[in-house]
Amino acid sequence: MINTLFISDLDGTLLNDYAELSPYAAGSLNAMMAGGLHFTVATARTPVSFEGILSGVKLHLPVGLLNGVLVYDPVRKQSVRVHTIPPGTVTAIVESLRFKSSTGLMYELRDDGRLMTYYESLEHKPVRDFVADRMGRYGTSFRKYAFSNVSPDRILYVTLIDTYDRIKPLHDEMAAHPGLSLSLYKDIYSPDLWYLELHSQNASKRGAVAYLREVYGYKRVVGFGDNLNDLPLFEACDFRVAVQNAHPDVIAAADFVCGPNTEDGVIQWLEENAVTRL
């Protein structure tokens, strides 16, 4: 088991439908890791919301955040690998958003290592709701700032939230920008909204797994996921487990389907298989 890494997505996979980790799941994870399980997570979450959600879990391995843009050490509370978007591409993104009268959230890594999140306006309800949720639940800091005034040199990530018919044209236009990787997937907490996330083409959950495999010498990686942005994670794994509530494409790419996120499917699978079969 020492040579096997188990890595899970958070929302819709390890977490329940309230974006929470159950007390049972937290206790079980801690017990299994104390017994030798090598476990970590790969998520689109930021360091602040990740730490808020998993505050009761004693992770000792680096985690993949912002879909692999950051590899973050939760013990030292600092990033050990960072991928920024090329400055010229950031400028092109800002111009495209201005032309389309669209906006969202922009993430900048400050010189002191802190992550700053900018918004231009809260008139768009999905952005307003996102900001309110993160501030209320995790104490995330946001700053109102015109994207055109943000220095393009240290931008990590851009998040857009909208209905599919409004966000798909943006996806198609952004796909033409160089040095950029795009993730388009449905918001599991809303029936009508989709996320479009933009980051460096060098960053992905797949890359985060490859980094951990290389640094720690894991011979086998087992991954857990539910949504389309978990497909790159699956590509880097030797064995793939989809939760029962996963997107059909994720289930099709999986080697096994465990119970749903609402029933701690990942935890139950680990308890039954991590030691005895792997």
Buried (B, 14 or more C-beta within 10 A) or exposed (E): BEEBBBBBBBBBBBBBEEBEBBEEBBEBBBEBBEEEBBBBBBBBBBBBBBBBBBEEBEBEBBBBBBBBBBBBBBEEEEBEBBBBBBBEBBBBBBEBBBEBEBBBBBBBBEEEEEBBBBBBEBEBEBBBBBBEBBEEBBEBEBEEBEBEEBEBEBBBBBBBBBEEEBBBEBBEBBEEBEBBBBBBBBBBEEEEBBBBBBBBBBBBBBBBBBBBBEEBEBEBBBBBBBBBBBBBBBBBBBBBBBBBBBBEBBBEBBEEBBBBBBBBBBBBBBBEBBEEEB
